[in-house]
Amino acid sequence: MKSNLRQAFQFALFFGLGIGLTYWQFHSLSPEQQDQFFIALRKANYGWMVVAILIGALAHLSRAMRWQLLLSPLGRKAGLGSRWYAVMIGYLANYGIPRSGEVIRCTTLATNEDVPFSESFGTVIVERLVDTLCLALVFLIVLAIEFTQLSDLWTHFIWGPASLKFGKMMQNKTLVIALGVFILLFIAAFIFLRRRIAEKIKGKLGNFIKGFVGGLVAIKKVPKPGLFIFHSLFIWAGYLFSLYACFFCFPETAGLSVNTALVLLLFGTFGVIFTPGGIGAYQLIVTAILIHLFASAEPAAAPFSWLSWGAQVMTVVLFTGITFAAKNSLNRLSQ
């Protein structure tokens, strides 16, 4: 009962945040900009959206194929159809409650195949570690090839506003005194409770490190490590080129480079973390970055953010249905 209430609260909180960001973004546009938004969507080349959907589907298929490489050291064999369907329905669940997809995915596989939930969930944790490493790789690539853009974005969206707000806060003597008192109380509480805090941090940090190391060790046990690395890179390349294909839906963004798509992939991924499926947050981040970096792309910035997000949603919805219908046939082909 408590678990259901907690999930309902999480859904209401994150979904409400997404709807709020969506409402704020749309209503911050002038009537003329709102008209331009819908005109751009009507005139968009949706053939490239289809290309983006197919590329995204291939990335999800690659994830399903890589999953078997993690299951093999456990002595488990699952059909390709069951794995692909479980992956897709897990993504679909994330549009309801963020991070719930991992549980749904493993439960679905256990229902269709002889793979215990506890074992498959362990492999998904390993996947998340690999995805984190891949995201770190994306960041390093962006840092290397688009350092000027990254520095500009950091200054404009994070460091500049934070410095301005801090400077204004320091001019308010009452607020400074209150902040000073709060800091002193925090330090006193920390000193008084330091042993309990240290024990809890040590336990959680220790478990995290053990899980991280265990995940890396498990990766070493996979058969065909070269194939595992290929799939890991292919998945993120699929995400990148699915986003890049959406550039060609609008004349204002058709000339943007793969490097720009890489920047949007990096920051857009963080948007997906905050709200279910990234609704609201993804569009807000991508639109703001495009407008700041490319003034010529401004008329298509908001429509592009919604269309590229819509391509992701359509990929999940369509291929959840397709893999469900073709699950048994795909399982027979993979035997």
N, C-alpha and C positions, 0 to 999 in steps of 0.2 A: 504493500500500500504506500509506504514512504517512498519507495523507488519510483512508483508511478507518479506520485505528486511531484517529486524532484524533476522527473523528465518533463512533466507538463509545465512546470515553472521554467525550466531551461528553454523549452520550445517557445513559450510566451515571451520570455525575455529576449532571446536572440532574434526571433521572428519579428517581434515588435520593434527591435532596434533596426532591423533591415527595412521594414515598412516605413519607419520614421525617417531613415536616411533617404529612402526613395522619394517620399513626400517632400522632404526639404530640398532635395536636388531638383525635382521637377518644378516646384513652385518658386524656386529662386530664379528661374528663367523668366524673361519678359514675355508678354504675349507674342511678340514677333519671333522670339527664339523658340517658343513652344510650337509655333506654326512651322518654322524651319525644321524642327526636330521630326515632326510627322511627315513633312515633305521628303526629307532625306531618307526616312525609312521606306516610304512608298517607292522612291526611285532607286533604292539599293539593288545591286546585282546579287540576287539570292542564290545564283548558281555557285558562287564562291562560298556561301554559307554551307551548301551541300558538301562541297569539298572539305570544309573545316569539320563537319560532322563525321565524314568518313575517316579523316585522319585521326580524329579523337577516338573513334571506335577502334581503329587499329592499335592505338596506344593502350586502350583498355584490354584488348585481346592479348597484347604483349604482356600485360600484367598478369592475366590469367595463365598464360603459358609459363611465365617465370614462377608462378606460385607452385607449380608442380616440382620445380627444382628444389624448393624449400621443403616440400612434403616428402620427397624421396628419401632423405636421410632418416626419416621417422618410419620408413617402411610402409608409407601410405601412397595409394594411387587413386586419383580422382579423375573422372572424365573431363575433357575440355569443356563440354557444354555446361556441366555442373559448376565448374570453376568460373567460367565466363559469366554465367548467370548470377552466381553469388557475388562476383565483383560488381556487376552492374546494379544489383538490388541494394548492395551496400552503399554505393554512391547515391542511389535514389533516397535511401534513408537519411543521408546527411543533409538533404534539403529540408528535412523535418527537424531533426535535432543534430547539431554539429557533433562529429566524432562518434555518433551512434552506429555508423555504418560498419565499423569493425566487428561489433558484436553481431549485428544482423547478418553480415557476410558469413561469419563462421557458423552461426546457427543454421543458415540456409544450406551450407555445404554439408553439415552434419546430418541434415534431414535427407539430402539426396545421395550422399555417399557414406561409406564406412570410415569416416574421419572424425574422431572425437573433437568436441569443441575446444577443450583445453589445448590439444596439440595444434590445431589450426590457428588458434588465437596466438600462440607463441610465434608461429611463422609470420603472422600479420604484424606483430611487434617488430620483428626483424625487418619487415618491409618498410615500416615507418622509419626505422633507423637509416635504412638505405635511402629513402626519400629525403630525409633530413640532410644526408651527405650530398645528395644530388642538388638540393636547393642551395647548399653551401657552395657547391661547384658553380652553379648559375651566378651566385653573388660574386665569386672570384672572377668569372669570365666578364661579367658586367664591369667590375672594378678595373679590369685590365684594358678592355676595349672601349669603354664608355665612361672613363673616370670623370671627365669634364661634366657630362650630363648628370652623373650620380652625385658629384659634389654640388652641382647647381640645385638639384632636387633636395638634397640634405639641408642646404642653406636656406632655400626658399620655404620649404614646408615644415622643417623641424627646428633647426638651430635659430633661424631668424625670429619666428613667432615666439619660441620659448624665451629667447633673450629679451624680446620686447615686453613680454608679460612679466618676466622677472624684474626688469627695470622699473615697471610701473608699480609692482608689488612693493619694492624697496622704498618707494616714495610715500607709502602709507605707513605712518609710524605705529598706529594701533595694530595693524596687521603684522608688522615686523615684531612687535613685542609679543603678540599672541603666538606667532610662529616660534619665537625664541623660547617661550614657556613650554610650548608643545615639545620642542626638541629636548629640553632639559628633562621633562617628564618621561619622554621616551627613553633617554639614556638611563635615567634612574630605574625605570621598569626593566630595562635590558640587564642592568647590573644585578638587580634583585632576582631575575628569572633566568640568568645566563646559563645555569646548569641544565635546567629543563629544556631550554631552547637548544642548547648544544646537543643534548641527547636525541631530540626529535630530528634536528637537522642531520646529525650523524647517521641516524637510522634511515631516513628518506634518501639522503645523498648516497649512502652506502648501497641501498637497494637499487637506486638509479644507475650507479656505476657498475654494479654486478649485472644488471639487466643489459646495459649497453655493451659491456665486455662479452657477456653471454651471447648477445645477438651477433657481434662480430665473429665470435668463435663459430657460431652456427653457420655463418656465411661460408667459412672455410670448408665446411662439410658437404656443401652442395656439389652434386655431380656437374661436370662441364662448367667450371667457374667462368670460362670465357663467354659462354652463352648467357650466363647470369648477368655478367657485366654488359653484354650487348643489349639484353632486354631492358636493363635499368636505364641505359642511355637512350634507347629507342623510345621508351615511355615518355621521357621528358622532351625528347626531340619532337615527339608527336604533339605534346602540349604546345610547344613553341610554334610549330608550323601550322597547327590548327588555328592559333591566334593570328599568325602571319597571313594566312589565307583570307581572313576577314578584312584585312586592309584593302583588298581589291573589290570589296563590296561598295566602296564609296570613292569617287574621283579625288576627294581631298586627302585621303589616306593611302591611295594606291601607290604613291611614290615613296612611302616610308620603308625603311630597311628592316632586315632581319634583326639587326642590332637593337632597333627601337622595340621590336616585338619582344626581344629578350628582356629589356628594361621593364616593359609592361607585365611580362610573365612573372618577373621577380616580385614586383610590388602588388600585382593582382593576386598572387598566391596568398599574401598576408590578408587581403580583403576577404578571401574565402574562409579564413580562420574565424573571423569575428561574427559573421552572421550565417544562417543556414544557406549553404551553397553560394555564399558571397553576395546574396541579394542586397542591393543598396550600397554596401561597402565597396564591392568590386567596381561598380559603375562610378561611384564617387571618386575613387582613387585613379582609375584609368582615365576618366574625363579630365580631371585636374592635371594629370601629367601631360596628356596630349596638348591641352590648351597652353600650358606653361612652356613646353618645349617647341611646339609648332603652331604659330599663330594662324598659318594658312589652313590648318586642320580643324580649327575651332568649330565651323558649322557642322562637321561630322563627328566631333569628339563624343558628345553624349549618345547620338545614334549608334556609333561604332561600339561604345562600351556595352550598350544594351544588346546589340546584335551578336557580339562575340560571346557575351554571357548566355544569350539565348541559344547559341550553337552548342554550348556545353550542356545546357539543360536538355535540349532536343536529343543530343547524343545519348544521354543517360536514359531518357524516357523511351525513345525509339528502340534502343538496343536492349533495354530491360525486357521489353515485349518480344523482340526478335529472338533473343537468347532463350527466353522461356519457351517459346514455340518450337525452336530448333534444338532444344537441349538434348533430347534423346538421340537425334541424328548426329549431332556433334560428338556425343559420347561414343557412339559406335565407330565414327571415323577415327577417333583418337586411340582406339584399342589396338 
